Amino acid sequence: MYCIQTEIPQEICEIDDELKAIYHSKNSICIWVFKKREDRNRFLDETAGMLKDDRESHYETFYN
């Protein structure tokens, strides 16, 4: 397991983990938040293998 110490805003911590999708690269961590677990799961399936910019664009287009 890898653990990176950082300050996470409390409002993000309070969101159900099943509604969050987390992506990381060597210089950033992204957390996408969804209204329904099904949306999160569909987003993960739809964006498998995508780079960060493509995932961001997909989220903005279909889930935001």
N, CA, C and O atoms as a GROMACS GRO file, in nm:
protein
  256
    1MET      N    1   0.085  -0.118   0.000
    1MET     CA    2   0.000   0.000   0.000
    1MET      C    3   0.089   0.123   0.000
    1MET      O    4   0.194   0.126   0.064
    2TYR      N    5   0.045   0.225  -0.072
    2TYR     CA    6   0.113   0.353  -0.075
    2TYR      C    7   0.022   0.456  -0.010
    2TYR      O    8  -0.099   0.457  -0.034
    3CYS      N    9   0.078   0.540   0.071
    3CYS     CA   10   0.000   0.643   0.140
    3CYS      C   11   0.070   0.777   0.120
    3CYS      O   12   0.189   0.790   0.152
    4ILE      N   13  -0.002   0.874   0.069
    4ILE     CA   14   0.052   1.008   0.048
    4ILE      C   15  -0.021   1.102   0.142
    4ILE      O   16  -0.143   1.119   0.133
    5GLN      N   17   0.052   1.163   0.230
    5GLN     CA   18  -0.007   1.255   0.326
    5GLN      C   19  -0.045   1.386   0.256
    5GLN      O   20   0.036   1.446   0.186
    6THR      N   21  -0.169   1.428   0.276
    6THR     CA   22  -0.217   1.554   0.219
    6THR      C   23  -0.338   1.601   0.298
    6THR      O   24  -0.396   1.524   0.375
    7GLU      N   25  -0.377   1.722   0.278
    7GLU     CA   26  -0.496   1.778   0.342
    7GLU      C   27  -0.614   1.759   0.245
    7GLU      O   28  -0.616   1.819   0.138
    8ILE      N   29  -0.711   1.677   0.284
    8ILE     CA   30  -0.832   1.655   0.204
    8ILE      C   31  -0.944   1.735   0.269
    8ILE      O   32  -0.969   1.720   0.389
    9PRO      N   33  -1.014   1.820   0.193
    9PRO     CA   34  -1.124   1.897   0.252
    9PRO      C   35  -1.230   1.805   0.313
    9PRO      O   36  -1.261   1.699   0.258
   10GLN      N   37  -1.283   1.846   0.426
   10GLN     CA   38  -1.381   1.764   0.498
   10GLN      C   39  -1.503   1.730   0.412
   10GLN      O   40  -1.556   1.620   0.423
   11GLU      N   41  -1.547   1.823   0.328
   11GLU     CA   42  -1.666   1.796   0.246
   11GLU      C   43  -1.643   1.680   0.149
   11GLU      O   44  -1.738   1.610   0.114
   12ILE      N   45  -1.520   1.659   0.106
   12ILE     CA   46  -1.489   1.544   0.021
   12ILE      C   47  -1.488   1.416   0.104
   12ILE      O   48  -1.536   1.312   0.059
   13CYS      N   49  -1.434   1.424   0.224
   13CYS     CA   50  -1.431   1.307   0.313
   13CYS      C   51  -1.571   1.259   0.349
   13CYS      O   52  -1.592   1.139   0.370
   14GLU      N   53  -1.665   1.350   0.357
   14GLU     CA   54  -1.802   1.315   0.397
   14GLU      C   55  -1.882   1.249   0.286
   14GLU      O   56  -1.988   1.192   0.312
   15ILE      N   57  -1.836   1.256   0.162
   15ILE     CA   58  -1.906   1.196   0.049
   15ILE      C   59  -1.882   1.045   0.052
   15ILE      O   60  -1.770   0.999   0.071
   16ASP      N   61  -1.988   0.969   0.032
   16ASP     CA   62  -1.981   0.823   0.027
   16ASP      C   63  -1.875   0.780  -0.074
   16ASP      O   64  -1.874   0.828  -0.187
   17ASP      N   65  -1.787   0.691  -0.034
   17ASP     CA   66  -1.680   0.645  -0.123
   17ASP      C   67  -1.733   0.583  -0.252
   17ASP      O   68  -1.665   0.588  -0.354
   18GLU      N   69  -1.852   0.524  -0.248
   18GLU     CA   70  -1.908   0.462  -0.368
   18GLU      C   71  -1.953   0.565  -0.472
   18GLU      O   72  -1.990   0.529  -0.583
   19LEU      N   73  -1.950   0.694  -0.435
   19LEU     CA   74  -1.987   0.800  -0.527
   19LEU      C   75  -1.865   0.874  -0.582
   19LEU      O   76  -1.880   0.971  -0.655
   20LYS      N   77  -1.746   0.829  -0.547
   20LYS     CA   78  -1.623   0.896  -0.589
   20LYS      C   79  -1.541   0.804  -0.680
   20LYS      O   80  -1.531   0.684  -0.657
   21ALA      N   81  -1.483   0.864  -0.782
   21ALA     CA   82  -1.385   0.796  -0.867
   21ALA      C   83  -1.255   0.872  -0.851
   21ALA      O   84  -1.253   0.995  -0.858
   22ILE      N   85  -1.146   0.800  -0.830
   22ILE     CA   86  -1.018   0.863  -0.803
   22ILE      C   87  -0.919   0.824  -0.912
   22ILE      O   88  -0.908   0.707  -0.949
   23TYR      N   89  -0.848   0.923  -0.962
   23TYR     CA   90  -0.746   0.903  -1.064
   23TYR      C   91  -0.619   0.972  -1.016
   23TYR      O   92  -0.625   1.078  -0.954
   24HIS      N   93  -0.506   0.914  -1.045
   24HIS     CA   94  -0.380   0.980  -1.010
   24HIS      C   95  -0.280   0.965  -1.121
   24HIS      O   96  -0.283   0.870  -1.199
   25SER      N   97  -0.192   1.060  -1.127
   25SER     CA   98  -0.076   1.054  -1.216
   25SER      C   99   0.045   1.089  -1.129
   25SER      O  100   0.033   1.098  -1.007
   26LYS      N  101   0.159   1.108  -1.190
   26LYS     CA  102   0.276   1.136  -1.108
   26LYS      C  103   0.274   1.275  -1.046
   26LYS      O  104   0.354   1.304  -0.957
   27ASN      N  105   0.184   1.363  -1.093
   27ASN     CA  106   0.182   1.498  -1.036
   27ASN      C  107   0.045   1.548  -0.993
   27ASN      O  108   0.031   1.665  -0.959
   28SER      N  109  -0.057   1.462  -0.994
   28SER     CA  110  -0.189   1.508  -0.951
   28SER      C  111  -0.278   1.391  -0.910
   28SER      O  112  -0.256   1.276  -0.948
   29ILE      N  113  -0.379   1.427  -0.830
   29ILE     CA  114  -0.484   1.332  -0.792
   29ILE      C  115  -0.617   1.400  -0.822
   29ILE      O  116  -0.639   1.514  -0.780
   30CYS      N  117  -0.705   1.331  -0.894
   30CYS     CA  118  -0.836   1.386  -0.928
   30CYS      C  119  -0.943   1.301  -0.860
   30CYS      O  120  -0.933   1.178  -0.855
   31ILE      N  121  -1.044   1.367  -0.809
   31ILE     CA  122  -1.158   1.298  -0.748
   31ILE      C  123  -1.284   1.348  -0.817
   31ILE      O  124  -1.318   1.466  -0.807
   32TRP      N  125  -1.351   1.258  -0.887
   32TRP     CA  126  -1.478   1.292  -0.950
   32TRP      C  127  -1.589   1.243  -0.859
   32TRP      O  128  -1.581   1.133  -0.803
   33VAL      N  129  -1.694   1.323  -0.844
   33VAL     CA  130  -1.805   1.290  -0.755
   33VAL      C  131  -1.932   1.275  -0.839
   33VAL      O  132  -1.959   1.356  -0.928
   34PHE      N  133  -2.008   1.171  -0.808
   34PHE     CA  134  -2.129   1.138  -0.883
   34PHE      C  135  -2.250   1.138  -0.792
   34PHE      O  136  -2.238   1.124  -0.670
   35LYS      N  137  -2.368   1.154  -0.851
   35LYS     CA  138  -2.492   1.152  -0.775
   35LYS      C  139  -2.536   1.011  -0.741
   35LYS      O  140  -2.597   0.988  -0.637
   36LYS      N  141  -2.505   0.915  -0.831
   36LYS     CA  142  -2.546   0.777  -0.810
   36LYS      C  143  -2.427   0.683  -0.830
   36LYS      O  144  -2.339   0.709  -0.912
   37ARG      N  145  -2.428   0.573  -0.756
   37ARG     CA  146  -2.324   0.471  -0.768
   37ARG      C  147  -2.317   0.416  -0.910
   37ARG      O  148  -2.209   0.387  -0.961
   38GLU      N  149  -2.433   0.402  -0.973
   38GLU     CA  150  -2.439   0.350  -1.109
   38GLU      C  151  -2.366   0.442  -1.206
   38GLU      O  152  -2.300   0.395  -1.299
   39ASP      N  153  -2.379   0.574  -1.185
   39ASP     CA  154  -2.308   0.670  -1.270
   39ASP      C  155  -2.157   0.656  -1.253
   39ASP      O  156  -2.082   0.658  -1.351
   40ARG      N  157  -2.112   0.642  -1.129
   40ARG     CA  158  -1.970   0.623  -1.102
   40ARG      C  159  -1.918   0.499  -1.172
   40ARG      O  160  -1.814   0.502  -1.237
   41ASN      N  161  -1.991   0.388  -1.157
   41ASN     CA  162  -1.947   0.263  -1.219
   41ASN      C  163  -1.944   0.272  -1.371
   41ASN      O  164  -1.853   0.220  -1.435
   42ARG      N  165  -2.045   0.339  -1.428
   42ARG     CA  166  -2.049   0.356  -1.573
   42ARG      C  167  -1.932   0.443  -1.618
   42ARG      O  168  -1.869   0.413  -1.719
   43PHE      N  169  -1.902   0.550  -1.545
   43PHE     CA  170  -1.788   0.637  -1.576
   43PHE      C  171  -1.658   0.557  -1.575
   43PHE      O  172  -1.575   0.573  -1.665
   44LEU      N  173  -1.639   0.472  -1.476
   44LEU     CA  174  -1.518   0.391  -1.470
   44LEU      C  175  -1.508   0.298  -1.590
   44LEU      O  176  -1.400   0.283  -1.648
   45ASP      N  177  -1.619   0.236  -1.628
   45ASP     CA  178  -1.619   0.148  -1.744
   45ASP      C  179  -1.591   0.226  -1.873
   45ASP      O  180  -1.512   0.182  -1.957
   46GLU      N  181  -1.655   0.341  -1.888
   46GLU     CA  182  -1.643   0.420  -2.010
   46GLU      C  183  -1.504   0.482  -2.027
   46GLU      O  184  -1.460   0.504  -2.140
   47THR      N  185  -1.436   0.509  -1.918
   47THR     CA  186  -1.308   0.582  -1.926
   47THR      C  187  -1.187   0.493  -1.899
   47THR      O  188  -1.075   0.544  -1.886
   48ALA      N  189  -1.206   0.364  -1.890
   48ALA     CA  190  -1.093   0.274  -1.867
   48ALA      C  191  -0.988   0.295  -1.975
   48ALA      O  192  -1.019   0.288  -2.094
   49GLY      N  193  -0.867   0.319  -1.935
   49GLY     CA  194  -0.757   0.338  -2.029
   49GLY      C  195  -0.740   0.480  -2.081
   49GLY      O  196  -0.644   0.507  -2.153
   50MET      N  197  -0.831   0.570  -2.047
   50MET     CA  198  -0.819   0.708  -2.093
   50MET      C  199  -0.714   0.784  -2.011
   50MET      O  200  -0.688   0.751  -1.895
   51LEU      N  201  -0.655   0.884  -2.073
   51LEU     CA  202  -0.566   0.975  -2.003
   51LEU      C  203  -0.649   1.078  -1.925
   51LEU      O  204  -0.769   1.093  -1.948
   52LYS      N  205  -0.584   1.146  -1.834
   52LYS     CA  206  -0.651   1.240  -1.744
   52LYS      C  207  -0.735   1.344  -1.820
   52LYS      O  208  -0.852   1.363  -1.787
   53ASP      N  209  -0.679   1.409  -1.921
   53ASP     CA  210  -0.752   1.513  -1.994
   53ASP      C  211  -0.877   1.456  -2.061
   53ASP      O  212  -0.981   1.521  -2.064
   54ASP      N  213  -0.867   1.336  -2.116
   54ASP     CA  214  -0.983   1.273  -2.179
   54ASP      C  215  -1.089   1.238  -2.076
   54ASP      O  216  -1.209   1.253  -2.103
   55ARG      N  217  -1.047   1.191  -1.958
   55ARG     CA  218  -1.144   1.161  -1.852
   55ARG      C  219  -1.214   1.288  -1.805
   55ARG      O  220  -1.336   1.288  -1.785
   56GLU      N  221  -1.138   1.395  -1.788
   56GLU     CA  222  -1.198   1.522  -1.746
   56GLU      C  223  -1.302   1.568  -1.847
   56GLU      O  224  -1.412   1.610  -1.810
   57SER      N  225  -1.269   1.560  -1.975
   57SER     CA  226  -1.361   1.601  -2.080
   57SER      C  227  -1.486   1.513  -2.080
   57SER      O  228  -1.597   1.564  -2.094
   58HIS      N  229  -1.468   1.383  -2.064
   58HIS     CA  230  -1.581   1.289  -2.061
   58HIS      C  231  -1.674   1.321  -1.943
   58HIS      O  232  -1.796   1.323  -1.958
   59TYR      N  233  -1.615   1.346  -1.827
   59TYR     CA  234  -1.695   1.380  -1.708
   59TYR      C  235  -1.774   1.509  -1.733
   59TYR      O  236  -1.894   1.514  -1.706
   60GLU      N  237  -1.708   1.612  -1.786
   60GLU     CA  238  -1.775   1.739  -1.810
   60GLU      C  239  -1.889   1.722  -1.910
   60GLU      O  240  -1.995   1.783  -1.894
   61THR      N  241  -1.869   1.640  -2.011
   61THR     CA  242  -1.969   1.621  -2.115
   61THR      C  243  -2.091   1.541  -2.066
   61THR      O  244  -2.205   1.576  -2.097
   62PHE      N  245  -2.067   1.435  -1.990
   62PHE     CA  246  -2.176   1.342  -1.957
   62PHE      C  247  -2.223   1.343  -1.812
   62PHE      O  248  -2.332   1.291  -1.785
   63TYR      N  249  -2.148   1.398  -1.720
   63TYR     CA  250  -2.185   1.384  -1.579
   63TYR      C  251  -2.191   1.514  -1.501
   63TYR      O  252  -2.239   1.515  -1.387
   64ASN      N  253  -2.145   1.622  -1.557
   64ASN     CA  254  -2.141   1.747  -1.480
   64ASN      C  255  -2.261   1.833  -1.507
   64ASN      O  256  -2.273   1.941  -1.451
   0.00000   0.00000   0.00000
